[in-house]
Amino acid sequence: MATGYDIRYNLLNDARSMLYEKWHRDIETIRYNAGAKNEQIPDMPEPPTAAQIKALAEELYEFVQRK
């Protein structure tokens, strides 16, 4: 059985994965759209911050805690 620490660790990793996957999709979309329009690639979005990852993990944890 998973401990509270295991659950929080897994949620933190899940949040990180979710945000980084979205970030990579956003970059690919920007590159694709720029290429399709023969435009210069604009500035890329910043990668997710630790604060954003923590905030999403906390949101996921709240959902898990609901009855």
N, C-alpha and C positions, 0 to 999 in steps of 0.2 A: 504494500500500500504506500502511496506517495505521501510524503510529509508536506507540511505547509511550505517549507523552503523549496522542495522539489516543484510544487505547483507554481510558486512565484517565479522560480528560475525558468520553468518551461514557458510560462506566459510571457516573460521578458524576451526569451528567444523567439517566440512566435510573433510578438510585436515587432521585434527587429526585422525578422524575415518579411513580414507583411509590408513594412515601410520601405525596406530596401528593394523588394520586388516592384512596388509601385514606382519608386524612384527610377529603376531601370526601365520599366515600361514607358514612363514619361520621357526619358531620354531617347529611347528608340522611336517614339512617336514624333518627337521634335526632329530627329534626324530624317525620318521617313518623309515628313511633311516638307522639310526644307529641300530634300532631294527631289521630290515630286514637283516642286515649284522652281527648281534650279536657283534657290536662294542660298545665301550664306547661312550656316548654322548659327542660330542666336546663342546667347549665353545659356549655359546649362543650369538647371536647378541645383541647389545645394543638396548634398546628401542629408538624410535624416539626422537630427541631433539626438544626443542622449536624453535631453528633456522631452523630445517628441516621442521617443521610444518608451520612456518611463510613463508618460501620460497615457499612451495607448495600452501599455501593460496594466496600468491601474484601472483603466476602463474595462478591460477584459476580465480582470480580477473581480471587479464589482459585479459583473454579469455572472461569474461563476458562483459568487457568494449568495446571490438571490435565491430565494426558495420558491 
